[in-house]
Structure formats: structure tokens, C-alpha cells
Amino acid sequence: MLELSITLPPRGSGSVMSALHRELRAAILDGRLKPGLRLPSTRLLAHSWGVSRNTVMGAYDLLLSEGYLCARHGAGTYVAISLPVHTRAATAHLPAADPRLNAFWRAPPADLGTSWASAAPGNAPFRIGVPDAEAFPFHIWRRLLARSLRALAKSPAAFVEAQGRTALREAIAHHASFARAVACEPDDVVVTSGTQQAFELLAKILVTPGETSVAFEDPGYPPLRAAFIANGARIIPAAVDSEGLVVDSLPAETRLICVTPSHQFPLGVAMSMRRRAQLLEFARRSGAVVIEDDYDGEFRFGSTPRDALQTLDRSGSVFYVGTFSKSLFPGIRLGFVVVPRWARHALIAAKQCADWHSPVLEQDALAAFIGEGHMARHVRKMRKLYGERRTLLVSVLQGQFAPWLEPIPASGGMHLTALERQALDWDNIAAQARELGLDVRSLRVYCVGSRSRRGLVLGYGGTSPSAIRSGLSQLRRLFPMDPMRPAARAVSHLCGP
């Protein structure tokens, strides 16, 4: 029976059926009757509510004709899965900015740095930051998960250490040293639920609301900015050129600098050694700290990787943030921070306050995955695969799209940015591409300063070579048929501040 409180006029009034129809319709619209719910028979409802069966049948028939209900032969009557569009709009009566919310969270999504998010499907070609899940050895991962589950069954873990499982921190310390020359001990590692939680926790322990000035690369990674804005940071957009972050542009009051030095997001340039030294000297001299997001530093093609900032740091200024969502698969939701010792206890306390600890089963399986060499083998395999896809993407862009776009030379990562050579409406092109199922982004959505860069950003990690070819063929149809060919300009100049 329906546990639904309704008010009906007296029997014989002539308006019982219309009142029942209104009550059921309202219950569907406000969610008390969920889509897909099987409704009781007309006989049962008539008996329960003290009305005639014909009255209930009449109300059901009206709701069926309006699209609120659907009948399945021999199976009963159900609330429709897809409700009429106009009825949903009629229920949007709540104020857009309810005063009961914190003032920051009443802001529109664009103010939270989420306007870059795409409406395209999760497996859409050119989606940024998504690895090739089909290439991941899930058969090994299943075996390691099963082994971890058997171990937990023998010695069930209750609440464990907020810093992360010891075996995983040891594996991460070894992996970071081997893959990126990051010098750290297991005690320096704090395991997080992905990089976004790492940013949130670092913002909590490093930002004094309304006072701390934080510099971000412009263009840069919007969710990173959002974590610090939400915690009251004062935002300073910092210019990026062909050598990475322009350190000379940082104001003296800057107390925290967020950078992606290995493969700048989204431009793809690597920070030069000269700039790395400048940045570390700025931090030492001003007492600032640096958050180094090394989100895909493992995927480099052909060139020798530059030392991580954490490796070069001699003053305890750098927080090194890493993730396994890019190298393995996004759903793993595990990352880590190599934290200076002076901030270790604060970060662990913030982690415990947030969610106590990351999932135990996945931590144990990941520790084994790294420790048994599966991680290193997988990264080597994917480096070759991504390198081939990058070469294909660059080749087509330099050919079919040469009049309008110039790919930025980049030697790593899973996405590529192409800067404007001829003015077009890139926002509109990206929007049309999404309508075709292509997850192409306009570079402008990553910018916050007045001098927004223009061009397109395309991911290739989760896009097969055949999908790259067919996707670019579709994208080309959105460009003019008879391009004017402007004189080529050096990309290094276009990347200037």
C-alpha cells in the first residue's frame, strides 16, 4: 500500500476523481512517488481510501495520458521514468540562493571553478584527464583485491591510521623515488582520497581566510582554484609562458604558489630549470610554500624528465601531490602528499577530521600492485601507447587544422593544447563539438585573467587512434571550408605572458 497522506473531498461531491488526480500528480512531481515505483492496484487503493474503484481508475487513466504513469501489460502500473519536461520546470520554485547556505556555496557553478566541466558522455572522445581503462590489467587488480579481502577477513581492520596504511606509504615512497626522484620516507607520505581531497586538506591547513594570498597558474586547473577559494584564499592569477610559471610576476605578498611544473595544465609546457630555481628561491626568501601537482609527470615521451621541485627543495617549502587516477583508473580515488615535516601532523589531523582514512581494501591492493612491479610495467606500457596517440593527434592538427591552430610542443601528459592562429569563436566550436559527442574544451574556460588565451584543449588518454581520427574528422566540419592562411607565428611567442 501507498504510505501517502492525501486529502479528498466527501464522496458524492463530484470532484473526488479530480482531487485524487491532483494529489497523485503532486506526489510524483515532488518526489514522494519515485520514478519506476510500482503502484498498488486500483482495487486496493479504492478500498484503502474509501472511494470507488472507478474513481481510482479515472485518476490513473488521466495520469497515463499525461505521461506521469506507464502501464506494463500483466505487470501493473508504474510511475514514469521520464516525466514531462514542462512539469519539472513548474516545480523549480525554490530560490536560487537560499540564505540558509554558506554565502560561498550560494555562488553559481562558474564561480566555483567548475564551468570547465563538460556535458559530454564519460567515454566521449578527447575527454581530458581520463586514462585508457581498457589497457589496465584488471585481472591482476581483481586478484590483489581478493587477496586483500582474505587478509582483512582474518584480521578485520576497524578504523586505521589517518596517514594511510603503512605498506602503501612504503610503496609510494619507493615508487616516487624510482619514477620521479622524489626523496622521501614513508613517514613523509599522507594518503588521500585523490588529488582533490589533497588540495582541500592543504587549503585547510595553509590558508587563513581573507588573508592568505595564493598564486595560481593562469590558465590553470579550475578545481584546484576552487578548493582554495572555498577556504577563503585571496587569488592571484600568475602568468605562464613557454618556460612555465613567470616567477617575476608574483607579488611580494604571495604566501602560497600552486604549480604543475612537469606538464603545465592545460598548456602542456614544462617548467625550465631556471624557473624552478627562481621559484624555490622566491619561496625561501619570502617564506612562501609551494604545492607541486605532478598529476601526470610519469608520462613523458622521448625527453629526460626534469627534477621535481620537491627534489630540488632545500628549505622544506614544497608539498608534492601525486595521484593514481591518471596512471591507473579514475575510480580508484587514491592520491598522496609528500609533506614537509613541519606540516605533517597538521595534515594528518585534517585528513582524520575529513574522513578518518581512505578505503582500506584499495590501499592494501594498491600497495601490492606497486610492490610487485605491476605499476612500473603498466606505466611503461601506457607511456608508449600515449606517445603514439599524441603523435597522431599532432600530425592531424598540423595538417588539416594548420590554418587555425598550432599545437604547443609538449613531451608528456595525456592531453594537448592548440593555440589560435586565426580568430574563431572557440567557445561555440567547443559547444558544437559536445553536441556531436566530442569532449573538446575551449582554452578560455581555464583562464581567469583579462588576457584569456584562445584555442582548444583535447585529451587523448582514453581515446583510441580510430576515435581520434574520426573525432577530428567530425571536428573539422565545424571549421570554415575556405580558410585564409595567415603567416605562421612561433608558439613560444603565443605562450608569452
N, C-alpha and C positions, 0 to 999 in steps of 0.2 A: 504494500500500500504506500501511497504518497504521504510522507510526513510534511504536508503543506497546509499552512494556515490560510484559508480563504474566507471571504465574506460574500454571502449570496443573499439576494432579496427573498422575501417569502414566496413559497410556491403559489402559483396562480396569479402572480403579478404580471406575467407576460414578458419579463426581462431576465429570467433566470439564465437562459442559454447565453445571451449576450454578455452577462456579468461573468459567467463561467469562462467564456472565451477570453475576456479581458484579463481575468486573473491568471489563467494558464499562460497567455501570451506574455504578461508582465514577468511571470516566474521564469520563463525561458530567456527573456531579454536581460534580466538582472543576474542570471547565472544560478538561480536556485534549482532550476531543472537543466542539467548539463547536456551539451550535445552528445548524441549517441545513447542517452538514457532510454531504457525500455519502459513505457508507460503501462500502468495496470489496464486491464480490460474495462470496457465501458460498463459492463455489468457490476464489477467490483466497485468502481468509482461511484456509480449511481447509488449503490447500497450504502457506501461509506458516507456520502454527502447528503443523503436523503432526498435525491432528485430522481426524475425518471431517466431510464436508460436512453430514451430518445433525445433528451436534453444533452446528455454527455456525448452521444453520437453526433449531434448537430454541432457542438463546440469543436469536437475532433475534426469533423469534415471541413469546417471553416479554417482551422489551423493547417490542415493538409493542403487546402487550396492556396493558402498564403505562403506556403513553403516553410512553416515552422515545424511541422511534423512530416514524417515519411512512414509509409506502411510497407511492411515486408510480408509477402504472401506466406501464410502459415506460420509466421514468426511474431507478429504483433505490430504495435505502433511505437515509433521511436521519435525522440527529439532530433531534428535535422542536424547533421554535422556542419553544414554551411548554411548560415542564416542569411536572410535577405539583407543586402548591403545598407539600404536606406533605414532599416530598423536599427542596425548597430549604430549608425550615426546619431539616431534620435536619442540614444542612451548616454551620449557623451555630455553629461550635464554638470560634471564636477569641474571646479575651477582649475585652470592650468597651473596655477601657483598657489597651492594650499598653504596658508600661513602656519600650519602645524609642522611643516617641514623645516629643516635647517635651511637658511637662506641660500647657501651654496647649491644645495640639491634641488632647489626650485628653478635653477637656471636651465635654459634649453640645452638639448644634447650638444649643439655646436660649441657651447661654452665649456663643455666637459672634455673637449678634445676627441669626440667620437664621430665627428662629421665625416671622417675619412672612411668609416666602415661602409661596406658595400652591401647592397641588397641582392647581389647575385648569389646563386646557389653555392653551397660549401665546396663543391667539386668543380666550380667554374674554371675554365682556362685562364691563366695569368693571375690567379689569386696569389697574393703576397704573403710570404712567411709560412707557407704550407709545404712540408716535405712530401716526397713520393712515398705514401704509405704502402703501396703495393710492393715496394722493394724492401720493406722492413721484414726481418726474419721472425715473424710472429710465432712460428713453430718453436723457436728457441725461447721466445718470451713466455709462451704458454707453459713450457716445461719448467722454466725458472719460477714462474708464479706458483705452479703446483708444488714445487719443492719448498718454496717459502711458506705456503699454506700448511704443508705437512709439518714443518718445523714449528709453526705457531700453534698447531694443534697439540703438540707435545708440551709446549711451554707458552701458553697464551699470553700475549702482551696486553697489559692494561694500558694506562697512559704511559708513554715513553718520553724520553728526553726531548725537549722542545728544539734543541740544537740539531737533531737528526740522528738517525741510527749510526752507531759507531762504525760499522762495516761500510756504510755508504760514504761517510765522511772520509774514511781512509781511502776508498776507491776514487772519490772525487779529487782528493789531494794528489794522488798518484796520476790520475788522468790529466788534470790541469798542468801538472809539471811536465808530463810527457808530450801533450798536444800543444800547449801554449807557453811553456817555460815559465809558468806561474809558480813562484816559490812559496809554498805554504805547508803547514802542518794540519792534520785532521782537526785539531782544536781551533784552527782559524776558519773553519768552514761552518756555515749555518745553512741547513737545508730549508728551502722554501717551497710553497705550492706555486711554482712557476715564477717567471721574472716579474709579473705584475704585482704579486704579493711582495716580492723583494723591494720593488720601488715604493710600495705603500709603507712597508716597515721602515725603510730608510728615511722616508719623508717624516714619519712619526718621531724618529729619534734625533733627526738633524735639523728640523725646521721649527723655529719659533714663529707662530702665526703672526702675520703682519709685519715681521721684522726681517726674516732671513731672505736675502736676495739670491736667487738660483738662476744660473745661466743655462740655457738650452740651445742646442744647435738649431738654426733656422735656415732651411727646413729641417724638421726633426720628427721624432716619433710621438704622435699625439697622446697615446695612453700613458707614456712616461710623464709628459707635462701634466696630464690630468691628475695623477697621483699626488703631485706636489702642490698644484693649485688647490686641490681639495683639502690639503692640510695647511693652507694659509700662506704659502710661499709667495714672495714677490718675484714675478717672472721677468727675466732679462733675455730677449732673443739675441743670440750670438751668430755672427756671420760665418759662413762656410765657404771656402774656395777650394782649389784643386789640391791643396795640402791639408785640408781638413779644417777644424775649428780655427778661426782667426783669433789667436790669444790676445793680440794687441787691442782688440775691440772690447775686451772685458773691462767693465768699470771696476774701480778700486774697491768698491763696497761688496763685490761679489764674494759670497761665502761658500757657495757650492756650485760645481760645474758638472753637468751631465753630458757625457760624450759617447759616441760609438766610433772609436778610433780605427778598428780593424777594417770595417766596411761601413762607412757612414750611411746612416739611414736618413733619407732614401737615395741620396746621390750616388753612393757606392764608392766614393773615393776613400783612400787610406791616408790616415794622418802621417805626415812626414816625421822623420826622426827629429828634425829641427823643431817642429811644432810640439812634439811630445816633450822635449827638454824644456821648451818655453813654458808649457802648461804646468809641468811639475815644479818649475822654479816659481811661477806665479803662486801656486798653491802653498809652497813652502814660505815664501816671503809674506803673503797676506794672511796665512793661517786658514786658508780655504781647504775644502775637501773635494775630491773628485770621485764621481760614480762612473765607472767604466763598464758600459754594457757591451759585452763581447758576444752578441747574440748568434753570430754565425762565423766566428773567426776561424773555425776548423775547416771551412770550405774555401780553400784557396787553390787557384789553378795556375801552375807554372812558375809563380814567383815565390821568393823566400819570404815568409811572414815576418813582419816587424815585431819586435818585442812588445809585449803588453805593457801598458802603463804601470800596472802593479809590479811587474818585473823590474822596471827602471826606478821605481819609487824608493827613496831612502829616508823619507820623513814620516811614513805612516799616514799618508794623505789619501790613499786610493782604496775605494771599495770596488772589488771586482765582482761583477754579476754575470753568471752563466746560466744557461738553460739547456734542457734536453728535449724541449718541444720541437726545436728545429732539427736537431741531429737524429732524433728517433721518431716520435709522432706527437702531435699536439695534445692528444688526450691523456698523456702521461702526467701532465701538470706537476712536474718537479723541476726545480731550479736550485741555485745555490748562490751564496755570497761569500767571498773570501774577505773577511773583515779585519781591519786593524785591531790590535789587541785592546787599545784604549776604548773601543766601542763594542767589544764582543758581548759583554754582559748585558748592555742596554738592548742590543739587537735580539739576543736570546729571550729577554724578558718581553720585548714587543711581540715576538713570534708566539710565545706562550699565551700572551693576552689575546692575540688574534684568533688562533685556532688550536692552541696547545701543541700540536705537532702535525706533520704531514702524514699521509696514509702509510702504515707500517708495511703492509704486504708489498706495495710497489717499491718502497725504499729497499727492502731486502732483495727483491728480484733485480732491481737496477744495480745494486752492489755486486751481485753475481754476474750480471751482464757485462759490467765493466771489468771486473776482476778476472774473468775467464777469457778476456780478449775479444769478445763479440763486438764491443763498442768500437774498438780500433779497426777491426775488419770492416764493419759496416760503414764507418766514416770514409775509409779508403775507397770502398765501392761507390759511395754516393758522390764523392769528390769527382770521380771520373764521369759519372752519369750527368751530374750538374754541369760540368765543364763542357760536355758535348751539347747540352741544351743551350747553354749560354752562347756557344759559338754559332749555333743555328740561328738563334734569335738575333744576334748582332748582324749576321750575314744578310738576313732578310730586311732588317731595318735599314742597313746601309745601302741596300739595293732599291727595293720598292718604295721605301719611305724617305729616301735621301733628300728630296726637295723640302721636306717639312721638319724632319727630326734628325738629330745627331746623337747616337748613343755615347754615354760617358764611359771612357775606358775604365774598367774595373776588373780586378783579378780575383774576385771571390764572391761569395754570397749566393742567394737564391732568387734575386730579383735584379732588374736592370732599369735604369732611368735614361730616357732620351730627351734631350733639351730641344726647345723650339728653335728652328732655323727660319721658319716662315710663320707669321702670325695666323693662328686659327683659334676657334673657340674650343679650347681643350676640355673645359668642363662639359660642354654639350656633347663632344665626341665621346667622352667617358660615359656620360649618361646613356647615349645611344648604344654604346657597346654593351652596357649592362642589360639593356633591353634585349640584346641578342644573346645573352647568357655569357658574356665575356667580362671577367672581373678586372677591367682596366681602370686605373686611377689617374686623375689629373694631379700633377705635381703640386698645384696650388693648394690643395687641401692639407698639405703638410707644412705650409708656411704660416707664420704669424705676423711677420713684419710687413711694412708697407711695400717693400720691393719684392713681391712674390715672384718666384721662379715659374717658368711656364714650360710645359711638356707633359710627358706621360710616364707612368711607372708600371712595369709589367713584371709579374712573378713568373718563374719557370720551374720552381722546385717540384710542384705537384702536377705539372703539365707535360704530357708526353710529347715527343717530337712530332708525331702526326697531329696532335691537338694544337701545337704551336703553329704548324704550317696552315692548318685550316682556320685557326683563330685569326691569324694575321691576314689571311685572305678575306675573311669577313670584315676585319677592321679596315682594310684598305678601301672597301666600298664606301666608308664614311668620309673619306678624304676627297678633295676635288679631283675631277677627271683630268684636267689640263693644268698641271702645276707650273707656276713660274719658278725658275731655277735661280735662287739667289746665290751670290758668291759665298763659298764656304767660309765659316769662321771657326777658329780654334776653340775646342770645348773648354780648354783651360781658361780662356777669357770669359766664357759664359758662366763658368763656375766662380767668377770673382765676387768679392763682397759687394 
